[in-house]
């Protein structure tokens, strides 16, 4: 039978589809043992150290081949059996197809979408963060093994401090506290890379997947008032760099063992981050011992010449970044200009070799040069380990434990499951897409808050209220009529990615459009006080709702991920006791008078500058950092503290102290793990009583305060935290280990970390315990 043209075309399409699907199940790898030629290459011999294998590989490359490997989309080198590699993949809160490395077009069509990081941070649960990292790393390896990934380097987490509430990417971060950001990095990175919770568990340095901490450094402005991240020069004091902007990255490198760092777009004090040799080579590699690769943010190399005007020529920009210590360019700039930079003697081939050594070392640590991955560690991880029940339960648990109860007048919440009718109103009530936030891949499942609430109350009426989240048009009268007929009303308001996102900072801190009018009108008309659910990453000034007696309950849900709708319904109807705490300060709307470009953390009373974050901010707050209610009442007590007096000479590495210009004695602390620091550690045991009837899991936050908060000292500083589970009526005790070298130190104006004499106060809840620090 002779096939017609259409039949031939259909047959070709079918065969092509079969071939594509067949190929997609084969992950890309080098050193295929079935190909005799590879056996002769020393870089394929797994008995040799990785350093020797990489040296051999790099020595075999021509200059043109080397240059092509310096960009994120690195081509194959067929003569050596090396496949193409894509450095850019994303996994901020779940494996994502935001970058070029991951495809959901094969057997695996989705991945677990955990809550956006800002909400996960609100749990203050480091083990939860680790388990999420584990799940993401496992699913990432499964996608690769299934042949749906061209790379295993994931550009997450984002650990920049959430300095300004307008920042569109604050939602991606663990919040405003450097300690929390650092501990989040440690937990997430160890989980993703296949390490154990305590660290030190990676066998021979081999990785399940690679995590990359970004954006190094002092990056927390995207696009505000005509100022763009691409050309922004962040003016940062040595003091603020030392105790705010840098510590999360130091933790990420030294304690988490991150295998990647991304240098940021902006300049810091005149120098582009990706061209800063002091930052990338001296601090990250020499001081902190970083052993991984450094990537630019996408097109961050090109802007060094095109926007910053820091380099005089494109070749100078190439020379600047390679000599600074950057390894791979997300973009095409190094591909286009490196050869001419070599020809003009601005770049040595050895500079390129240095970068390639780091890049191929990473690919070997991932096992991509060890032959067929199916026969190697992590080789058995497959599609059946993506979107598992355990991972989806973890996503639900993360949402439950992050959601923060901000108001609960007259114990309005939880609602009784026996109520006869419910009105659900608002533009965020019926959108599962809004719940996942940015940098999300296709979720395993998608459940709207409305649908979740309908499972509790069959007689649930819904009205959108606004045309969109921006609420340029509101159907207030119609929404009011729906509210009047219901026993109870839940409003789902707030923001979405149209209001806050990458390359888009907010210009105000109020609800968009007519949202406030809608909320107030519905609350006034409702039979009973209403419940307001805020879906948003950054803080919003909802002082009006906080004061309004007709608004009885307020919940903040961040962007709670694929199971966020279920978690909210469970909390509203009492199947879960909320215990999250805010990981950032909620500022009043007048805070926007302060330029977003002012990077100073410390207040300046003489000019009226109030400072930033709970550590330094002196102004009015809508809700404070660490605030969060529960259906249970908790009380705390200091059961025992093994130290109440410390001597600076005891802590000092040298055995003597210095005096500053105010005649205050101090001792410098550059290393928190010296023998004297270890000896000065002490423990504080805290008793926690659950006075409620419900089981609850909530965050216990231990702060350090000190006398005399002037001279740039923090008002208070988080020292430790723990997520604690208690049954109704139960009392438990937890122990915190305090390291004075870490928890009592502060940065002076020269950027040196020091401990000064004077009293410190451990504080938890409304309880304090004094520790005297003498010279």
Wavefront OBJ file of the C-alpha trace (Angstrom):
o trace
v 0.000 0.000 0.000
v 1.424 3.338 -1.066
v 1.196 6.080 1.616
v -0.132 9.485 0.648
v 1.638 12.703 1.603
v -0.582 13.295 4.648
v -0.086 9.716 5.847
v 3.686 10.025 5.379
v 3.678 13.264 7.337
v 1.700 11.685 10.163
v 4.047 8.686 10.232
v 7.062 10.995 10.396
v 5.492 12.918 13.266
v 4.750 9.702 15.157
v 8.295 8.371 14.619
v 9.783 11.712 15.643
v 7.670 11.750 18.791
v 8.750 8.203 19.650
v 12.412 9.108 19.086
v 12.127 12.252 21.206
v 10.441 10.379 24.040
v 13.030 7.591 23.797
v 15.893 10.066 23.849
v 14.339 12.005 26.722
v 14.706 8.978 28.998
v 18.491 8.985 28.490
v 20.226 11.624 30.633
v 23.238 13.377 29.094
v 26.602 12.220 30.421
v 30.256 11.945 29.434
v 32.680 9.021 29.594
v 30.326 6.416 28.157
v 31.997 3.052 28.803
v 30.284 1.589 25.726
v 32.402 3.892 23.544
v 36.007 2.600 23.362
v 37.486 6.038 22.704
v 36.550 7.339 26.144
v 38.563 4.660 27.927
v 41.791 6.273 26.806
v 40.990 9.647 28.364
v 42.435 10.139 31.858
v 39.577 12.536 32.653
v 37.255 9.517 32.432
v 39.189 7.447 34.962
v 37.222 7.594 38.210
v 40.183 6.159 40.126
v 42.021 9.443 39.659
v 41.342 12.483 41.850
v 38.871 14.964 40.347
v 41.599 17.616 40.256
v 43.792 15.418 38.031
v 40.859 14.512 35.774
v 39.867 18.148 35.319
v 43.455 19.171 34.573
v 43.644 16.524 31.847
v 40.304 17.558 30.337
v 41.090 21.269 30.215
v 44.492 20.569 28.641
v 42.777 18.818 25.713
v 40.586 21.781 24.763
v 41.378 24.303 22.071
v 41.032 27.988 22.882
v 37.798 28.196 20.889
v 36.369 25.185 22.743
v 37.359 26.700 26.069
v 35.653 30.001 25.357
v 32.370 28.324 24.402
v 32.308 26.603 27.817
v 32.315 29.943 29.677
v 28.584 30.617 29.156
v 25.504 29.088 30.746
v 24.474 27.190 27.601
v 27.720 25.265 27.075
v 27.799 23.290 23.802
v 28.847 19.674 23.378
v 32.442 18.718 22.571
v 31.756 15.696 20.340
v 35.405 14.702 19.754
v 35.765 14.107 23.512
v 32.316 12.622 24.028
v 31.241 15.528 26.251
v 27.553 16.482 25.992
v 26.096 19.974 26.104
v 25.445 21.391 29.541
v 23.031 24.046 30.817
v 24.129 25.828 33.981
v 20.883 27.745 34.491
v 18.171 25.824 36.333
v 15.908 27.096 39.106
v 14.557 25.471 42.259
v 13.620 28.300 44.619
v 10.731 26.433 46.255
v 10.440 23.424 43.981
v 12.021 22.255 40.740
v 11.121 24.863 38.145
v 11.308 25.361 34.399
v 12.093 29.073 34.828
v 15.638 28.508 33.593
v 16.815 26.680 30.473
v 17.904 23.447 32.142
v 14.616 21.742 33.050
v 11.784 20.507 30.828
v 8.443 19.127 31.954
v 7.638 17.701 28.534
v 8.209 14.012 29.181
v 7.120 11.437 31.735
v 7.566 14.017 34.494
v 5.144 16.877 33.906
v 5.182 18.586 37.296
v 7.064 18.900 40.573
v 6.114 19.587 44.166
v 5.503 23.315 44.614
v 6.349 24.262 48.187
v 5.330 27.590 49.720
v 7.234 30.652 48.576
v 10.330 31.022 50.785
v 9.080 34.010 52.818
v 6.223 31.862 54.177
v 8.389 28.814 54.780
v 10.716 31.065 56.767
v 7.794 32.025 59.032
v 7.840 28.502 60.475
v 11.318 29.170 61.929
v 11.825 25.431 61.517
v 15.306 24.561 60.245
v 14.500 20.848 59.947
v 11.473 21.644 57.805
v 13.689 23.773 55.551
v 16.137 20.871 55.284
v 13.395 18.377 54.402
v 12.126 20.714 51.686
v 15.667 20.968 50.307
v 15.943 17.160 50.379
v 12.697 16.758 48.454
v 13.722 19.364 45.855
v 17.141 17.750 45.380
v 15.572 14.322 44.975
v 13.038 15.555 42.418
v 15.769 17.455 40.580
v 17.857 14.307 40.221
v 14.772 12.375 39.083
v 14.123 14.929 36.314
v 17.746 14.583 35.183
v 17.692 10.782 35.278
v 14.549 10.838 33.167
v 16.401 12.803 30.485
v 14.422 15.990 31.015
v 17.326 18.096 32.290
v 20.448 19.432 30.604
v 22.008 20.416 33.905
v 22.021 19.822 37.639
v 23.078 23.269 38.883
v 20.179 25.089 40.511
v 20.378 28.825 41.172
v 18.757 28.909 44.585
v 18.429 29.917 47.399
v 17.978 33.691 47.353
v 19.417 34.766 50.711
v 19.562 38.538 50.328
v 18.250 40.313 53.408
v 14.707 41.691 52.938
v 15.862 45.225 53.721
v 13.060 47.301 52.180
v 9.372 46.273 52.254
v 8.842 47.491 48.684
v 11.295 45.027 47.156
v 9.508 42.867 44.575
v 11.732 39.874 45.302
v 11.482 39.971 49.080
v 9.005 37.100 48.708
v 11.880 34.866 47.516
v 13.961 35.397 50.652
v 13.839 34.052 54.226
v 13.121 37.583 55.492
v 14.981 40.443 57.110
v 17.162 38.724 59.699
v 20.730 37.717 58.692
v 20.810 34.809 61.153
v 17.573 33.353 59.775
v 18.779 33.829 56.193
v 22.034 32.070 57.013
v 20.348 29.166 58.787
v 17.854 28.820 55.952
v 20.758 28.609 53.506
v 22.447 25.930 55.620
v 19.339 23.749 55.805
v 18.196 24.179 52.210
v 21.638 23.759 50.627
v 22.495 20.663 52.641
v 19.143 19.130 51.729
v 19.408 19.834 48.009
v 23.016 18.693 47.709
v 22.439 15.389 49.501
v 24.231 16.234 52.739
v 22.859 15.317 56.161
v 21.179 17.856 58.432
v 24.292 18.402 60.572
v 26.619 18.610 57.561
v 29.693 16.552 56.736
v 27.745 13.741 55.110
v 28.758 14.159 51.467
v 30.793 11.200 50.290
v 33.923 12.354 48.448
v 32.219 15.671 47.751
v 29.759 14.120 45.288
v 26.438 15.927 45.022
v 22.827 14.935 44.513
v 22.302 18.356 42.925
v 24.118 21.681 43.166
v 22.733 24.670 45.091
v 23.829 28.250 44.434
v 23.441 31.100 46.913
v 22.456 34.425 45.370
v 22.753 37.400 44.851
v 26.241 38.224 46.142
v 26.075 40.965 47.530
v 23.921 43.840 48.892
v 21.301 43.226 46.216
v 17.770 44.181 47.254
v 16.457 46.647 44.695
v 15.071 45.702 41.299
v 13.305 48.623 39.680
v 12.198 51.570 41.772
v 11.577 55.217 40.899
v 13.645 55.032 37.717
v 16.547 53.231 39.442
v 17.302 49.802 37.968
v 19.251 46.918 39.446
v 21.343 46.899 36.261
v 22.919 50.263 36.953
v 22.456 50.670 40.695
v 25.441 51.531 42.864
v 24.661 50.448 46.428
v 26.461 52.655 48.941
v 27.024 50.382 51.911
v 29.013 51.025 55.076
v 31.629 48.541 56.263
v 29.567 48.146 59.414
v 26.396 47.147 57.557
v 28.279 44.832 55.211
v 29.851 43.064 58.173
v 26.747 42.328 60.238
v 23.844 42.445 57.763
v 24.637 41.886 54.095
v 27.522 39.413 54.230
v 26.740 36.960 57.076
v 24.127 34.910 55.141
v 26.649 34.283 52.374
v 29.401 33.407 54.824
v 27.083 30.822 56.400
v 26.137 29.531 52.964
v 29.787 28.944 52.077
v 31.397 27.897 55.339
v 28.588 25.956 57.002
v 26.241 24.923 54.205
v 29.020 23.983 51.780
v 27.215 25.538 48.823
v 28.760 24.561 45.517
v 27.704 27.740 43.712
v 27.475 31.503 44.201
v 25.851 34.057 41.920
v 27.336 37.546 41.764
v 24.716 40.279 41.543
v 23.988 42.946 38.922
v 24.597 45.971 41.094
v 27.724 47.783 42.118
v 28.715 48.058 45.765
v 30.571 51.258 46.554
v 31.422 51.760 42.900
v 32.558 48.241 41.941
v 30.299 45.787 40.030
v 29.898 42.645 42.114
v 30.929 40.357 39.248
v 34.119 42.388 38.711
v 35.057 42.635 42.376
v 38.196 40.574 42.993
v 38.118 41.390 46.689
v 34.580 40.033 46.990
v 34.850 36.928 44.814
v 38.450 35.829 45.321
v 39.718 37.348 48.555
v 36.576 37.132 50.696
v 34.619 34.193 49.225
v 37.495 31.929 48.238
v 40.425 32.869 50.473
v 38.775 34.076 53.677
v 35.688 31.853 53.637
v 37.163 28.866 51.785
v 34.676 28.664 48.918
v 35.389 25.678 46.619
v 32.614 25.892 44.038
v 31.823 27.845 40.879
v 30.717 31.478 40.548
v 28.133 32.469 37.971
v 27.022 35.911 36.928
v 23.386 36.854 37.059
v 22.000 36.847 33.528
v 23.656 39.538 31.397
v 25.464 40.922 34.440
v 28.747 40.856 32.524
v 27.461 42.874 29.586
v 26.184 45.687 31.813
v 29.630 46.247 33.286
v 30.471 47.940 29.990
v 27.031 48.813 28.599
v 25.348 50.237 31.723
v 27.767 50.689 34.611
v 30.413 52.112 32.253
v 32.932 50.560 34.644
v 34.908 48.952 31.819
v 36.221 50.991 28.885
v 35.742 48.207 26.328
v 33.904 44.876 26.130
v 37.270 43.140 26.387
v 38.010 45.022 29.594
v 34.709 43.786 31.034
v 35.698 40.210 30.176
v 39.087 40.707 31.794
v 37.547 42.275 34.892
v 35.215 39.357 35.644
v 37.654 36.545 34.870
v 40.425 38.120 36.913
v 37.962 38.830 39.730
v 37.172 35.109 39.985
v 33.877 34.689 38.127
v 33.631 31.401 36.206
v 30.539 31.325 34.006
v 28.557 34.048 32.246
v 24.781 33.709 32.140
v 24.549 35.261 28.701
v 26.696 35.508 25.584
v 29.197 38.214 26.459
v 32.141 35.942 27.214
v 31.340 33.880 24.132
v 31.411 37.011 21.984
v 34.359 38.949 23.442
v 36.789 36.598 25.211
v 38.820 35.695 22.131
v 39.459 39.317 21.255
v 40.343 39.938 24.926
v 42.984 37.199 24.627
v 44.251 38.582 21.334
v 44.558 42.039 22.909
v 46.434 40.459 25.837
v 43.854 41.615 28.358
v 43.078 38.007 29.309
v 45.526 35.114 29.648
v 44.538 31.606 28.666
v 45.393 30.648 32.238
v 42.550 32.939 33.413
v 40.163 30.891 31.275
v 41.672 27.631 32.522
v 41.081 28.720 36.116
v 37.388 29.259 35.418
v 37.035 26.002 33.473
v 38.709 24.099 36.293
v 35.939 25.206 38.642
v 33.232 24.463 36.081
v 34.331 20.962 35.139
v 35.064 20.151 38.776
v 31.412 20.887 39.489
v 30.166 18.682 36.674
v 32.365 15.848 37.921
v 31.142 16.296 41.498
v 27.648 15.810 40.085
v 28.757 12.476 38.585
v 28.301 13.616 34.999
v 31.720 12.312 33.888
v 31.460 8.887 35.513
v 29.628 6.969 32.804
v 25.993 5.962 32.680
v 24.230 7.561 35.688
v 21.890 4.592 36.003
v 24.742 2.558 37.520
v 25.909 5.309 39.896
v 24.760 6.759 43.228
v 21.460 8.618 42.719
v 20.951 6.591 39.514
v 17.854 4.783 40.774
v 15.939 8.006 41.500
v 13.109 8.176 38.993
v 9.666 9.607 38.173
v 8.062 7.633 41.011
v 9.932 9.900 43.452
v 8.435 13.121 42.075
v 5.142 14.432 43.451
v 5.048 11.609 45.994
v 2.479 11.653 48.757
v 5.293 12.344 51.236
v 6.430 15.417 49.287
v 2.907 16.732 48.864
v 2.251 16.199 52.570
v 5.453 18.120 53.271
v 4.248 21.010 51.102
v 0.982 21.046 53.067
v 2.839 20.895 56.369
v 5.086 23.781 55.331
v 2.063 25.931 54.506
v 0.302 25.037 57.759
v 3.315 25.895 59.883
v 4.188 29.113 58.067
v 0.789 30.828 57.997
v 0.650 33.588 60.621
v -2.400 34.551 62.686
v -2.211 38.342 63.031
v -5.538 39.091 64.743
v -8.180 37.015 66.496
v -10.608 39.258 68.377
v -12.936 37.493 70.816
v -11.546 34.170 69.583
v -13.464 34.433 66.332
v -11.213 31.740 64.910
v -11.413 28.861 64.494
v -14.887 28.750 62.978
v -17.149 25.889 63.960
v -17.620 23.257 61.303
v -21.357 23.339 61.965
v -21.907 26.825 60.515
v -24.683 26.811 57.919
v -23.366 29.301 55.372
v -20.165 31.004 54.303
v -19.352 33.850 51.942
v -15.944 33.841 50.263
v -15.023 37.160 48.677
v -11.943 38.561 46.982
v -9.712 38.323 43.899
v -7.324 35.825 45.547
v -10.012 33.368 46.648
v -10.369 31.386 43.453
v -6.845 31.439 42.021
v -4.507 28.518 42.631
v -1.930 30.142 40.345
v -1.495 33.119 42.680
v -0.682 30.801 45.570
v 2.553 29.459 44.078
v 4.364 32.791 43.716
v 7.251 33.269 41.286
v 9.973 30.888 40.075
v 7.495 28.022 40.319
v 7.257 24.988 38.077
v 3.970 23.243 37.260
v 2.651 22.008 40.638
v 1.594 18.437 41.392
v -1.895 19.643 42.187
v -3.801 22.884 42.225
v -6.473 23.649 44.816
v -8.017 27.094 45.230
v -8.856 28.403 48.717
v -12.516 28.579 47.658
v -12.599 24.902 46.769
v -10.888 23.967 50.040
v -13.414 25.963 52.068
v -16.322 24.411 50.162
v -15.211 21.041 51.498
v -16.083 22.350 54.993
v -19.249 24.294 54.206
v -21.439 23.146 51.325
v -23.463 26.355 51.346
v -20.573 28.589 50.314
v -21.224 31.581 48.091
v -18.400 33.262 46.191
v -17.891 36.717 44.740
v -14.646 37.972 43.215
v -15.223 41.525 44.446
v -12.560 43.068 42.196
v -11.886 42.760 38.495
v -8.299 41.722 39.219
v -5.953 41.825 42.205
v -5.045 45.383 41.254
v -8.756 46.128 41.863
v -9.070 49.053 39.475
v -12.766 48.178 39.446
v -14.758 46.747 42.372
v -18.284 45.330 42.524
v -18.751 46.432 46.101
v -22.563 46.428 46.186
v -22.791 42.903 44.780
v -20.152 41.624 47.209
v -21.996 43.282 50.112
v -25.237 41.502 49.153
v -23.438 38.138 49.145
v -21.898 38.916 52.533
v -25.235 39.897 54.109
v -26.730 36.469 53.440
v -23.936 34.434 55.040
v -23.278 33.494 58.651
v -19.572 34.207 58.219
v -17.389 35.948 55.620
v -13.803 35.246 54.572
v -12.041 37.818 52.366
v -9.027 36.789 50.278
v -7.152 39.961 49.401
v -3.569 41.176 49.076
v -1.123 41.099 46.181
v 0.038 38.885 43.323
v 2.906 38.833 40.841
v 1.339 41.760 39.029
v 1.974 43.880 42.134
v 5.363 42.542 43.334
v 7.878 40.560 41.349
v 11.374 40.480 39.898
v 12.234 43.758 38.140
v 9.178 45.392 39.748
v 9.316 46.992 43.183
v 6.255 48.581 44.780
v 5.889 52.335 45.161
v 3.555 52.130 48.163
v 2.648 49.822 51.028
v -1.139 49.932 50.793
v -3.651 47.530 49.266
v -4.055 47.944 45.500
v -6.909 49.927 43.980
v -10.252 49.641 45.723
v -9.408 46.629 47.888
v -9.624 48.587 51.139
v -13.056 49.999 50.225
v -14.271 46.502 49.397
v -12.989 45.054 52.681
v -14.442 47.815 54.847
v -17.813 47.772 53.081
v -18.175 44.002 53.351
v -17.063 44.033 56.998
v -19.603 46.745 57.844
v -22.452 44.843 56.178
v -21.663 41.342 57.474
v -23.645 39.759 60.289
v -20.532 38.972 62.313
v -16.908 40.156 62.257
v -15.183 38.988 59.079
v -11.928 37.120 58.480
v -9.303 38.759 56.258
v -6.721 36.528 54.573
v -3.717 38.366 53.146
v -2.044 36.656 50.183
v 1.197 38.577 49.644
v 4.954 38.277 49.911
v 5.906 41.751 51.072
v 4.197 43.557 53.961
v 1.123 45.740 53.488
v -0.101 48.491 55.805
v -3.459 47.135 56.946
v -3.652 49.280 60.076
v -7.289 50.002 59.222
v -8.122 46.277 59.442
v -6.128 45.879 62.626
v -8.249 48.625 64.248
v -11.639 47.727 62.732
v -13.773 45.775 65.241
v -15.794 44.387 62.340
v -12.676 42.595 61.124
v -12.244 39.906 63.748
v -9.519 37.745 62.275
v -6.488 38.352 60.050
v -4.253 35.670 58.560
v -1.084 36.206 56.513
v -0.467 33.359 54.089
v 2.397 34.623 51.915
v 2.236 32.622 48.697
v 1.543 29.236 50.314
v 2.224 26.868 47.414
v 0.238 24.062 45.863
v -1.414 23.035 49.148
v -1.886 26.524 50.563
v -5.636 26.556 49.983
v -6.041 23.377 52.029
v -3.801 24.695 54.818
v -5.811 27.910 55.083
v -9.107 26.035 55.255
v -7.715 23.739 57.951
v -6.602 26.713 60.044
v -9.856 28.625 59.580
v -11.871 25.609 60.738
v -9.528 24.490 63.510
v -7.973 21.357 62.057
v -4.606 23.036 62.494
v -3.402 25.415 65.191
v -1.426 28.290 63.577
v 2.036 28.979 64.979
v 3.985 30.913 62.340
v 5.800 34.163 63.156
v 6.491 37.077 60.838
v 10.017 36.913 59.354
v 9.884 40.624 58.489
v 8.637 43.910 59.923
v 5.349 45.273 58.561
v 5.957 48.994 58.137
v 3.380 51.814 57.982
v 2.562 53.376 54.625
v 4.571 56.539 55.381
v 7.775 54.463 55.332
v 7.837 54.991 51.559
v 9.091 58.538 52.173
v 12.481 56.909 52.720
v 14.329 56.342 49.427
v 14.660 52.677 48.613
v 18.226 53.448 47.568
v 19.247 54.319 51.137
v 21.107 51.165 52.166
v 21.797 52.234 55.756
v 20.568 49.819 58.389
v 21.286 52.050 61.390
v 19.049 54.993 62.299
v 20.250 58.575 62.227
v 18.164 60.537 64.750
v 19.598 63.888 63.690
v 18.072 63.560 60.216
v 14.963 61.614 61.211
v 16.142 58.475 59.418
v 14.527 55.583 61.365
v 16.785 52.716 60.289
v 15.682 49.380 58.851
v 14.501 45.967 60.069
v 13.609 45.068 63.629
v 17.267 45.220 64.651
v 17.545 48.976 64.081
v 14.179 50.474 63.069
v 12.866 53.075 65.526
v 9.559 54.003 63.874
v 5.968 52.835 64.158
v 5.208 49.261 63.147
v 1.999 47.711 61.838
v 3.247 44.280 62.951
v 6.673 43.542 64.412
v 9.185 40.919 63.323
v 8.488 37.651 65.155
v 4.828 38.490 65.779
v 2.261 35.717 65.499
v -0.726 34.479 67.471
v -2.068 30.992 68.058
v -5.279 29.300 69.163
v -3.303 28.367 72.277
v -1.792 30.724 74.820
v 1.896 30.041 75.468
v 4.024 31.228 78.369
v 7.779 30.959 78.794
v 10.272 30.838 81.655
v 14.021 30.593 82.008
v 14.447 27.276 83.808
v 18.233 27.480 83.948
v 21.072 29.454 82.395
v 24.534 28.027 83.012
v 26.267 31.388 82.914
v 25.444 34.885 84.182
v 28.885 36.524 84.025
v 31.442 36.630 81.255
v 34.864 38.222 80.994
v 36.189 39.700 77.759
v 39.672 38.418 78.601
v 38.163 34.935 78.894
v 36.663 35.225 75.385
v 39.587 37.028 73.741
v 41.997 35.055 71.581
v 44.852 37.216 72.862
v 43.908 37.367 76.539
v 43.663 41.142 76.631
v 41.107 43.807 75.665
v 41.118 47.102 73.785
v 39.295 50.393 74.335
v 37.312 52.370 71.777
v 36.968 56.166 71.547
v 34.223 56.085 74.211
v 36.552 54.249 76.620
v 34.457 51.089 76.304
v 36.463 47.876 76.547
v 36.064 45.380 73.710
v 37.716 42.381 72.134
v 37.787 41.628 68.376
v 36.080 38.395 67.264
v 36.886 37.363 63.706
v 36.485 33.607 64.220
v 33.596 32.211 66.271
v 35.061 28.698 66.518
v 38.311 29.290 68.399
v 39.127 27.355 71.552
v 38.304 30.351 73.756
v 34.952 30.802 71.994
v 34.138 27.129 72.482
v 34.934 27.390 76.193
v 32.705 30.451 76.624
v 29.572 28.726 75.305
v 26.713 28.205 77.734
v 23.197 26.848 77.643
v 19.796 28.386 78.368
v 16.899 26.052 79.116
v 13.458 27.483 78.371
v 10.195 26.117 79.734
v 7.180 26.410 77.410
v 3.627 25.937 78.629
v 0.699 25.394 76.271
v -2.319 26.750 78.171
v -4.776 25.876 75.416
v -6.750 22.757 74.631
v -5.332 22.264 71.133
v -2.074 20.672 70.127
v 0.152 23.314 68.621
v 3.472 23.795 66.887
v 4.932 27.271 67.127
v 8.230 29.116 66.853
v 10.143 30.005 70.022
v 12.471 32.949 69.369
v 15.368 33.783 71.697
v 16.704 37.336 71.354
v 19.734 39.107 72.792
v 19.330 42.714 73.915
v 22.001 44.998 75.356
v 22.372 48.181 77.325
v 23.008 51.429 75.468
v 21.616 50.811 71.997
v 23.303 53.878 70.522
v 26.557 53.864 68.573
v 25.139 51.602 65.906
v 24.175 48.744 68.220
v 21.136 46.656 67.368
v 18.011 47.195 69.477
v 17.854 43.422 69.737
v 19.201 40.492 67.758
v 17.810 37.014 67.214
v 20.223 34.502 68.705
v 18.378 31.197 68.326
v 15.025 29.732 67.391
v 13.217 26.416 67.513
v 9.869 25.122 66.283
v 8.273 23.393 69.257
v 5.299 21.034 69.277
v 3.150 20.726 72.410
v -0.110 19.018 73.255
v -2.931 20.946 74.856
v -1.988 21.703 78.468
v 1.505 20.272 78.049
v 4.722 21.818 79.325
v 8.036 21.119 77.593
v 11.607 22.350 77.920
v 14.112 23.164 75.190
v 17.784 23.994 75.406
v 19.532 26.711 73.413
v 23.330 26.828 73.241
v 24.627 30.394 73.297
v 27.998 31.220 71.788
v 28.944 34.730 72.988
v 31.457 35.008 70.148
v 28.563 34.718 67.725
v 25.543 36.024 69.611
v 27.042 38.865 71.666
v 29.189 40.446 68.978
v 28.415 43.425 66.803
v 30.162 45.269 63.992
v 32.020 48.490 64.664
v 32.289 51.316 62.137
v 35.389 49.761 60.599
v 33.472 46.561 59.878
v 35.278 44.585 62.577
v 33.218 42.180 64.665
v 33.708 42.911 68.362
v 32.234 42.095 71.768
v 31.929 45.077 74.077
v 31.594 45.139 77.837
v 28.140 45.730 79.297
v 25.051 43.738 80.193
v 23.237 41.497 77.733
v 19.707 40.222 78.213
v 18.409 36.950 76.878
v 14.761 37.512 75.998
v 11.978 35.090 75.097
v 8.355 36.240 75.127
v 8.071 38.647 78.053
v 10.885 37.002 80.043
v 14.472 38.294 80.331
v 17.700 36.996 81.850
v 20.737 39.209 82.419
v 24.293 38.226 81.486
v 27.032 40.568 82.681
v 30.000 41.040 80.326
v 32.957 42.690 82.023
v 36.439 43.688 80.936
l 1 2 3 4 5 6 7 8 9 10 11 12 13 14 15 16 17 18 19 20 21 22 23 24 25 26 27 28 29 30 31 32 33 34 35 36 37 38 39 40 41 42 43 44 45 46 47 48 49 50 51 52 53 54 55 56 57 58 59 60 61 62 63 64 65 66 67 68 69 70 71 72 73 74 75 76 77 78 79 80 81 82 83 84 85 86 87 88 89 90 91 92 93 94 95 96 97 98 99 100 101 102 103 104 105 106 107 108 109 110 111 112 113 114 115 116 117 118 119 120 121 122 123 124 125 126 127 128 129 130 131 132 133 134 135 136 137 138 139 140 141 142 143 144 145 146 147 148 149 150 151 152 153 154 155 156 157 158 159 160 161 162 163 164 165 166 167 168 169 170 171 172 173 174 175 176 177 178 179 180 181 182 183 184 185 186 187 188 189 190 191 192 193 194 195 196 197 198 199 200 201 202 203 204 205 206 207 208 209 210 211 212 213 214 215 216 217 218 219 220 221 222 223 224 225 226 227 228 229 230 231 232 233 234 235 236 237 238 239 240 241 242 243 244 245 246 247 248 249 250 251 252 253 254 255 256 257 258 259 260 261 262 263 264 265 266 267 268 269 270 271 272 273 274 275 276 277 278 279 280 281 282 283 284 285 286 287 288 289 290 291 292 293 294 295 296 297 298 299 300 301 302 303 304 305 306 307 308 309 310 311 312 313 314 315 316 317 318 319 320 321 322 323 324 325 326 327 328 329 330 331 332 333 334 335 336 337 338 339 340 341 342 343 344 345 346 347 348 349 350 351 352 353 354 355 356 357 358 359 360 361 362 363 364 365 366 367 368 369 370 371 372 373 374 375 376 377 378 379 380 381 382 383 384 385 386 387 388 389 390 391 392 393 394 395 396 397 398 399 400 401 402 403 404 405 406 407 408 409 410 411 412 413 414 415 416 417 418 419 420 421 422 423 424 425 426 427 428 429 430 431 432 433 434 435 436 437 438 439 440 441 442 443 444 445 446 447 448 449 450 451 452 453 454 455 456 457 458 459 460 461 462 463 464 465 466 467 468 469 470 471 472 473 474 475 476 477 478 479 480 481 482 483 484 485 486 487 488 489 490 491 492 493 494 495 496 497 498 499 500 501 502 503 504 505 506 507 508 509 510 511 512 513 514 515 516 517 518 519 520 521 522 523 524 525 526 527 528 529 530 531 532 533 534 535 536 537 538 539 540 541 542 543 544 545 546 547 548 549 550 551 552 553 554 555 556 557 558 559 560 561 562 563 564 565 566 567 568 569 570 571 572 573 574 575 576 577 578 579 580 581 582 583 584 585 586 587 588 589 590 591 592 593 594 595 596 597 598 599 600 601 602 603 604 605 606 607 608 609 610 611 612 613 614 615 616 617 618 619 620 621 622 623 624 625 626 627 628 629 630 631 632 633 634 635 636 637 638 639 640 641 642 643 644 645 646 647 648 649 650 651 652 653 654 655 656 657 658 659 660 661 662 663 664 665 666 667 668 669 670 671 672 673 674 675 676 677 678 679 680 681 682 683 684 685 686 687 688 689 690 691 692 693 694 695 696 697 698 699 700 701 702 703 704 705 706 707 708 709 710 711 712 713 714 715 716 717 718 719 720 721 722 723 724 725 726 727 728 729 730 731 732 733 734 735 736 737 738 739 740 741 742 743 744 745 746 747 748 749 750 751 752 753 754 755 756 757 758 759 760 761 762 763 764 765 766 767 768 769 770 771 772 773 774 775
